[in-house]
């Protein structure tokens, strides 16, 4: 058996995944290290590490928005599916595609406005109080994360438009908590 050649969409998805892994992994490790160092400093010397609060806030923003597309890619986003679960066949697939396209559009719209806001913050020259970090740089992940989430929802919609099975994300087939075959109701 030969290996299947990856499509350009799969390569794009893989590239975004590597960037997200770097942001999430690095951010969590840095946050943990910073918290441990600050706790040790406070308990051993009575003083905190300068700028810890600022850097912690910035890291939380980077982890949150850097992880947005990861949650979509792994189909770990919040789902309100009371109506969706009652549907079968084309109606179910149609609602899934509609929600993915709608959510992608909303995320692209928010990314556009967030980008404008970040540009305005950058142009104003605002910096963080203790460390002097440019706030435009601190907030840069917000439009990037929103855009990457929009890309993931777009990829999911495309996968559902071009395949018979239901996909909750570009790489995750529809699954059921109670162990049913995901292809059972997913086939049209």
C-alpha positions in Angstrom: 0.0 0.0 0.0 1.3 3.4 -1.0 1.0 6.5 1.0 -1.5 9.2 0.0 -0.1 12.6 -1.0 -1.1 15.4 1.3 -3.3 18.2 -0.2 -2.3 21.8 0.1 -5.1 22.2 2.6 -3.7 19.4 4.8 -0.2 21.1 4.5 -1.8 24.5 5.5 -3.5 22.8 8.5 -0.3 21.1 9.5 1.7 24.3 9.3 -0.9 26.2 11.4 -0.8 23.3 13.9 3.0 23.6 14.4 2.7 27.3 15.0 -0.1 26.8 17.5 1.9 24.0 19.3 4.8 26.4 19.7 2.7 29.2 21.0 0.7 27.0 23.4 3.5 24.9 24.6 6.0 27.8 25.0 3.3 30.0 26.6 2.3 27.4 29.1 5.9 26.5 30.0 6.8 30.2 30.3 3.7 30.9 32.4 4.5 27.9 34.7 8.1 28.9 35.1 7.2 32.5 35.8 4.7 31.5 38.4 7.1 29.1 40.1 9.9 31.7 40.1 7.6 34.4 41.5 6.3 32.1 44.2 9.8 31.0 45.3 11.0 34.6 45.2 8.0 35.8 47.3 8.4 33.0 49.9 12.2 33.1 50.1 12.9 36.9 49.8 9.5 38.5 50.5 9.7 40.2 47.1 8.0 39.3 43.8 9.7 39.2 40.5 9.1 42.6 38.8 6.6 42.5 35.9 5.2 39.1 36.8 1.6 40.3 36.8 1.9 42.0 33.4 3.7 39.1 31.8 1.2 36.6 33.2 -1.7 38.7 31.7 0.0 38.9 28.3 0.8 35.1 28.4 -2.9 34.3 29.2 -4.0 36.4 26.2 -1.5 34.6 23.9 -2.4 31.1 25.2 -6.2 31.9 24.9 -6.1 33.3 21.4 -3.2 31.1 20.2 -5.3 28.1 21.3 -8.5 29.1 19.6 -7.7 27.4 16.3 -6.4 24.4 18.2 -9.7 24.0 19.9 -11.5 24.1 16.5 -9.0 21.7 14.9 -9.6 19.1 17.6 -13.3 19.8 17.7 -13.0 20.8 21.4 -15.0 24.0 21.0 -18.2 24.6 22.8 -21.2 23.0 21.0 -24.8 23.8 21.7 -26.3 20.9 19.7 -29.8 20.2 21.0 -31.3 20.8 17.6 -28.3 19.4 15.7 -28.6 16.1 17.5 -32.2 15.7 16.4 -31.4 16.0 12.7 -30.2 13.3 10.3 -28.9 13.2 6.8 -28.8 16.4 4.7 -30.4 18.5 7.3 -27.7 17.6 9.8 -25.0 18.2 7.3 -26.5 21.4 6.2 -26.7 22.8 9.7 -23.1 21.8 10.4 -21.9 23.5 7.2 -24.1 26.6 8.0 -22.7 26.9 11.5 -19.1 26.4 10.3 -19.4 29.0 7.6 -21.2 31.4 9.9 -18.7 31.0 12.7 -15.8 31.4 10.2 -17.4 34.6 8.9 -17.8 35.9 12.4 -14.2 35.1 13.4 -12.9 36.8 10.2 -15.0 39.9 11.0 -13.7 40.0 14.5 -10.1 39.4 13.3 -10.5 42.4 11.0 -11.7 44.7 13.8 -9.1 43.3 16.2 -6.4 44.0 13.6 -7.5 47.6 13.4 -7.5 47.9 17.2 -4.0 46.4 17.5 -2.8 48.8 14.8 -4.2 51.7 16.7 -2.6 50.6 19.9 0.7 50.1 18.0 0.5 53.6 16.5 -0.2 55.1 19.9 3.1 53.7 21.2 1.4 52.3 24.3 3.7 50.1 26.4 3.1 48.0 29.6 3.8 49.8 32.8 6.4 47.6 34.5 8.2 46.0 31.6 7.7 48.5 28.7 6.4 45.8 26.4 4.7 47.4 23.3 1.0 46.6 23.8 0.6 46.3 20.0 2.9 43.3 20.2 1.2 42.0 23.3 -2.2 42.0 21.6 -1.0 40.9 18.1 -2.1 37.3 18.8 -5.8 38.3 19.1 -6.4 39.0 15.3 -4.0 36.2 14.4 -5.8 33.7 16.6 -9.3 34.8 15.4 -8.1 34.6 11.8 -6.6 31.1 12.4 -9.9 30.0 14.0 -11.8 31.3 11.0 -9.4 29.3 8.7 -10.1 26.2 10.7 -13.9 26.6 10.4 -13.5 27.3 6.7 -11.5 24.1 6.3 -14.1 22.2 8.2 -16.9 23.6 6.0 -14.9 22.7 2.9 -14.3 19.1 4.2 -18.0 18.7 4.8 -18.9 20.1 1.3 -16.5 17.7 -0.4 -16.9 14.5 1.6 -19.9 12.3 2.4 -19.1 11.8 6.1 -19.7 14.5 8.7 -16.6 16.3 10.0 -16.7 18.3 13.3 -13.3 19.8 12.1 -11.1 19.4 9.1 -9.5 16.2 10.6 -12.1 15.0 13.2 -15.0 12.8 12.1 -18.3 13.2 13.8 -18.3 10.9 16.9 -20.8 10.0 19.5 -20.3 9.9 23.2 -22.1 6.5 23.5 -19.9 4.6 21.1 -22.0 4.6 18.0 -20.3 4.3 14.6 -19.8 8.0 13.5 -20.4 6.9 9.9 -23.8 5.4 10.8 -25.8 8.6 10.7 -23.1 10.7 8.9 -23.6 9.1 5.5 -26.1 10.8 3.2 
